[in-house]
Amino acid sequence: MRIVAAQELENWLASGKVLEQDGRGPKVVALPDGQLLKLFRPRRRLWLVRLHSQAQRFTENASKLHALGIKTPRVNEQGWIDHSAAVSFCLYQPLPGQSIDKLFLHERQRFMALLPELAHFIRELHMKGIYFRSLHLGNILLLPEGGFGLIDFLDLRVKRRPLGPILAKRNLEHLHSYLKRSRIDDFPWKKLLSLYQSAN
């Protein structure tokens, strides 16, 4: 992977629009050419991440999901920002669509109509062996042509067989925990579970 010069990173940040950031700086930046710049700043196991960057994991997960028929952003490039600190980057084409959390907050009736399809999509992920620890409403997009896609899938594993009941339940609990942390008290959780259990 190439190492980005400090001036190139500075140009990206100066010309782009920061979409996400935390206390350590920008995380996702929209660039003028339509690409998104995603920065990965690991906190732990830096020695291990230097061997296999988070940008590489993100790109590999995108390929695995694509091979399984799950829509994702298309990664165009990956590289290092600071190898010693294990800071890496991806440039990718954003996946068009509307995040489910915005749909739930602003178009509740439409969201409820899509709830069976959403439950089926989550069930499909599990049947394809996809364990997505960051499964939550902000990481699932409703696509313009219908159906759903995934974003922000660094924390994802693909098993060789469908998830067993225990692992599937644990994955659903990640989603439930997200709803609690976000103080979303009126989410139709029991309805989603019922639809998930009845999905084929």
LINHU-V645436 format. One record per pair of residues at least 12 apart in sequence whose ideal C-beta (glycine too) atoms are under 10 Angstrom apart, sorted by the first residue. I is the first residue (numbers start at 1). J is the second residue. D is the distance in Angstrom with one decimal. If there is no record, write none. Layout:
# LINHU-V645436
i;j;d
I;J;D
I;J;D
This chain:
# LINHU-V645436
i;j;d
1;53;6.8
1;55;7.3
1;56;7.3
1;59;9.9
1;77;8.9
1;78;5.8
1;79;4.5
1;80;5.6
1;83;8.8
1;88;7.4
1;89;9.3
2;77;8.3
2;78;8.9
2;79;4.6
2;80;7.3
3;79;6.4
3;80;4.5
3;81;7.7
3;82;8.3
3;83;6.3
3;88;9.7
4;37;9.8
4;77;9.6
4;79;5.6
4;80;6.8
4;81;5.6
4;82;9.0
4;87;9.8
4;88;9.4
4;89;6.6
4;91;10.0
5;81;9.9
6;81;8.9
6;82;9.3
8;79;9.9
8;81;9.6
9;26;9.9
9;29;9.9
9;37;8.8
9;39;8.9
9;81;6.1
9;82;9.3
9;87;9.8
9;89;8.1
11;31;9.6
12;26;9.2
12;29;6.3
12;31;6.2
12;32;9.6
12;35;9.6
12;37;5.5
12;39;9.6
12;89;8.8
12;91;8.9
13;25;8.7
13;26;6.3
13;29;6.4
13;31;9.7
13;37;8.3
13;39;9.5
15;29;9.1
15;30;9.9
15;31;6.8
15;32;5.5
15;33;9.3
16;28;9.5
16;29;4.0
16;30;5.7
16;31;4.7
16;32;7.0
16;33;9.6
16;35;9.1
16;36;8.8
16;37;6.4
17;29;6.7
17;30;4.6
17;31;8.4
17;32;8.9
18;30;8.1
18;37;9.7
19;36;7.5
19;37;9.5
19;38;9.7
19;94;9.6
20;36;9.8
20;38;8.8
20;39;9.4
20;152;9.3
21;39;9.3
22;41;8.5
24;39;9.0
24;41;5.4
24;43;9.0
24;87;9.4
25;39;7.3
25;41;7.5
25;87;9.6
26;38;9.6
26;39;6.2
26;41;9.9
27;39;5.7
27;40;8.5
27;41;8.0
27;152;9.7
28;90;9.9
28;92;10.0
28;94;9.4
28;151;9.7
28;152;8.8
29;89;9.6
29;91;10.0
30;94;8.0
31;91;7.7
33;91;9.1
33;93;9.9
34;93;7.1
34;94;7.7
35;73;9.6
35;74;9.8
35;75;10.0
35;76;6.5
35;77;8.7
35;90;9.4
35;91;5.0
35;92;6.5
35;93;6.3
35;94;7.9
36;73;7.3
36;76;9.8
36;90;8.2
36;91;7.3
36;92;5.7
36;93;7.6
36;94;5.1
36;95;9.7
36;151;9.6
37;77;9.7
37;81;10.0
37;89;6.2
37;90;7.6
37;91;5.9
37;92;8.5
38;54;9.4
38;55;7.7
38;58;7.2
38;73;8.9
38;75;9.0
38;78;9.4
38;88;9.2
38;89;6.5
38;90;4.7
38;91;7.9
38;92;6.8
38;151;9.8
38;152;8.6
38;154;9.1
39;54;9.5
39;55;8.9
39;81;6.6
39;87;6.8
39;88;7.8
39;89;5.4
39;90;8.5
40;53;7.0
40;54;3.7
40;55;5.6
40;56;9.6
40;57;8.6
40;58;7.2
40;78;9.4
40;80;10.0
40;81;8.5
40;86;8.2
40;87;6.7
40;88;4.8
40;89;6.9
40;90;7.7
40;154;7.3
41;54;8.5
41;81;8.5
41;82;8.9
41;85;7.6
41;86;8.0
41;87;5.2
41;88;8.7
42;54;5.9
42;85;8.5
42;86;5.1
42;87;7.8
42;88;8.6
42;154;10.0
43;86;9.7
44;86;9.8
45;86;8.5
46;84;8.5
46;85;6.9
46;86;4.5
46;87;9.6
47;86;8.2
48;86;8.5
49;83;9.8
49;85;9.4
49;86;3.9
49;87;9.1
49;88;7.9
50;80;9.0
50;83;6.3
50;84;7.8
50;85;8.9
50;86;5.0
50;88;9.5
51;86;9.2
52;86;9.8
52;88;9.9
53;78;7.3
53;79;8.5
53;80;6.8
53;81;9.8
53;83;8.5
53;86;6.8
53;87;8.7
53;88;3.9
53;89;9.0
53;90;9.5
54;78;9.5
54;86;7.7
54;87;8.9
54;88;5.6
54;89;9.4
54;90;8.9
54;154;5.9
54;155;9.8
55;75;8.5
55;77;9.1
55;78;4.0
55;79;6.9
55;80;8.0
55;81;9.1
55;87;9.3
55;88;3.7
55;89;5.8
55;90;4.8
55;91;9.6
55;154;9.1
56;75;10.0
56;78;6.2
56;79;9.8
56;88;7.4
56;90;9.1
57;78;9.8
57;88;9.3
57;153;9.4
57;154;6.0
57;155;9.0
57;156;8.6
58;72;9.7
58;73;9.4
58;75;7.1
58;78;7.5
58;88;8.7
58;89;9.8
58;90;5.6
58;92;8.5
58;152;8.8
58;153;7.2
58;154;5.0
58;155;9.8
58;156;9.2
59;75;4.6
59;76;9.7
59;77;9.1
59;78;5.2
59;88;10.0
59;90;6.4
59;92;8.5
60;75;9.4
60;78;9.8
60;156;9.7
60;158;9.6
61;75;9.6
61;130;9.5
61;132;9.3
61;150;9.1
61;153;5.0
61;154;6.8
61;155;8.9
61;156;4.9
61;157;8.7
61;158;7.8
62;74;7.5
62;75;5.3
62;90;8.8
62;92;7.7
62;95;9.9
62;150;9.1
62;151;9.8
62;153;7.1
62;154;10.0
62;156;9.6
63;75;8.2
64;128;9.8
64;129;9.8
64;130;8.4
64;153;9.1
64;156;8.0
64;157;9.3
64;158;4.9
65;125;9.2
65;128;9.0
65;130;7.3
65;132;9.4
65;149;8.7
65;150;6.3
65;153;6.6
65;156;7.7
65;158;7.9
67;128;10.0
67;158;9.0
68;124;9.2
68;125;8.8
68;128;5.0
68;129;8.2
68;130;7.0
68;158;7.3
69;124;8.7
69;128;7.9
69;147;10.0
70;121;9.0
70;124;8.2
70;125;7.3
70;128;7.6
70;130;7.3
70;132;9.9
70;147;9.6
70;148;8.5
70;149;6.8
70;150;6.0
70;153;8.9
70;158;10.0
71;95;6.2
71;96;9.5
71;97;8.2
71;141;7.9
71;143;6.1
71;145;9.3
71;147;7.1
71;148;7.4
71;149;3.3
71;150;7.3
71;151;9.6
72;92;8.8
72;95;6.3
72;141;9.6
72;149;6.1
72;150;5.7
72;151;7.1
72;152;10.0
72;153;6.8
73;90;8.7
73;92;4.5
73;93;5.9
73;94;5.7
73;95;4.6
73;96;9.7
73;141;9.6
73;149;8.3
73;150;9.0
73;151;6.3
73;152;9.3
73;153;9.2
74;92;6.0
74;93;4.5
74;94;9.0
74;95;8.1
75;90;5.4
75;91;7.4
75;92;4.5
75;93;8.2
76;90;8.1
76;91;4.9
76;92;5.9
76;93;6.6
77;89;8.2
77;90;7.0
77;91;4.4
77;92;8.2
78;90;4.9
78;91;7.6
78;92;8.9
79;91;8.6
90;154;9.8
92;151;9.6
94;141;9.5
94;151;8.1
95;141;5.8
95;143;7.5
95;149;5.0
95;150;8.1
95;151;5.9
96;141;7.9
96;143;6.8
96;144;5.5
96;145;9.0
96;149;8.8
97;140;9.0
97;141;3.3
97;142;5.5
97;143;4.6
97;144;6.4
97;145;9.3
97;147;9.3
97;148;8.0
97;149;6.0
97;151;8.6
98;110;9.7
98;140;10.0
98;141;6.4
98;142;4.9
98;143;8.6
98;144;8.5
99;136;9.8
99;137;6.9
99;138;5.3
99;139;7.7
99;140;7.1
99;141;5.7
99;142;7.8
99;151;8.1
100;114;8.3
100;118;6.8
100;121;9.8
100;136;8.6
100;137;4.3
100;138;7.4
100;139;8.4
100;140;4.6
100;141;7.3
100;142;6.4
100;148;7.8
101;136;7.6
101;137;3.7
101;138;4.6
101;139;8.9
101;140;8.5
101;178;9.4
101;179;9.9
101;182;8.0
101;184;8.4
102;137;8.5
102;138;8.4
102;141;9.8
102;142;9.3
103;118;9.5
103;137;8.2
103;140;9.5
103;141;9.5
103;142;6.1
104;118;9.8
104;137;6.1
104;179;9.9
104;184;7.6
104;186;9.3
104;187;7.2
104;188;9.5
105;137;9.0
105;184;8.7
107;142;9.8
108;186;8.9
108;188;9.9
110;142;9.0
111;137;9.4
111;142;9.1
111;187;9.7
111;188;9.0
112;188;7.1
112;191;8.5
114;142;6.9
114;146;9.6
114;148;8.9
115;188;6.5
115;191;6.4
115;192;6.3
115;194;10.0
115;195;6.3
116;191;9.2
116;192;9.3
116;194;9.9
116;195;5.2
116;196;9.6
116;198;8.9
116;199;7.9
117;142;9.0
117;146;8.4
117;147;7.8
117;148;7.5
117;195;9.1
117;199;9.5
118;137;9.2
118;140;7.3
118;142;8.7
118;148;6.9
118;192;7.2
118;195;8.0
118;196;9.0
118;199;9.9
119;191;8.4
119;192;5.4
119;193;8.1
119;194;8.1
119;195;3.5
119;196;4.4
119;197;8.5
119;198;8.1
119;199;5.5
120;147;10.0
120;148;9.3
120;195;7.5
120;196;8.0
120;198;9.4
120;199;4.5
120;200;8.0
121;140;7.3
121;142;9.9
121;147;7.5
121;148;4.6
121;149;9.3
121;150;9.4
121;196;9.7
121;199;8.8
122;135;7.3
122;140;8.3
122;148;9.0
122;168;9.1
122;171;8.3
122;172;7.6
122;175;7.9
122;192;8.1
122;195;9.2
122;196;6.0
122;199;8.1
123;162;9.7
123;163;10.0
123;168;8.6
123;195;8.6
123;196;5.4
123;197;8.5
123;198;9.1
123;199;4.0
123;200;8.1
124;147;10.0
124;148;9.0
124;199;7.9
124;200;9.9
125;140;9.6
125;148;9.4
125;150;8.1
125;156;9.5
125;158;9.8
125;162;9.9
125;163;8.4
125;168;9.3
125;171;8.2
126;159;9.4
126;162;6.3
126;163;4.4
126;164;9.3
126;165;9.7
126;167;8.0
126;168;4.7
126;169;9.9
126;171;6.8
126;172;8.7
126;196;8.7
126;199;9.6
127;161;9.4
127;162;4.7
127;163;7.8
127;168;9.2
127;199;9.0
127;200;9.4
128;158;7.7
128;159;8.8
128;161;9.6
128;162;7.2
128;163;8.9
129;157;8.4
129;158;5.5
129;159;3.6
129;160;6.3
129;161;5.8
129;162;5.8
129;163;6.3
129;167;9.5
130;150;8.6
130;153;8.9
130;156;6.7
130;157;7.8
130;158;5.7
130;159;7.7
130;162;9.5
130;163;7.7
130;171;8.8
131;155;9.4
131;156;7.0
131;157;4.8
131;158;7.6
131;159;6.5
131;163;6.0
131;167;6.1
131;168;8.5
131;170;8.3
131;171;5.7
131;174;9.4
132;150;7.1
132;152;9.6
132;153;6.4
132;155;7.3
132;156;4.9
132;157;8.2
132;158;9.5
132;171;6.7
132;174;7.9
132;175;9.3
133;153;9.6
133;154;9.4
133;155;4.4
133;156;7.1
133;157;8.2
133;170;9.0
133;171;7.4
133;174;5.7
134;150;9.2
134;151;9.6
134;152;6.1
134;153;7.1
134;154;7.5
134;155;4.7
134;156;7.4
134;174;7.4
134;175;9.6
134;178;8.5
135;150;8.7
135;153;9.5
135;155;9.3
135;156;9.0
135;171;5.9
135;172;7.9
135;173;9.7
135;174;5.4
135;175;5.0
135;176;10.0
135;178;7.8
136;152;9.2
136;174;7.3
136;175;5.8
136;176;9.7
136;177;8.7
136;178;3.8
136;179;7.8
136;181;9.1
136;182;8.1
137;175;7.9
137;178;7.2
137;179;7.8
137;182;8.1
137;184;8.1
137;187;8.4
138;151;8.3
138;152;7.7
138;178;8.3
138;182;8.9
139;151;5.6
139;152;4.8
139;153;7.2
139;155;9.7
139;156;9.9
139;175;9.8
139;178;9.3
140;152;9.9
140;175;9.6
155;174;9.5
168;196;8.7
169;193;9.8
172;189;9.4
172;192;8.6
172;193;7.2
172;196;7.3
175;187;9.4
175;189;8.7
175;192;8.5
176;189;6.5
176;192;9.5
176;193;9.1
179;192;9.9
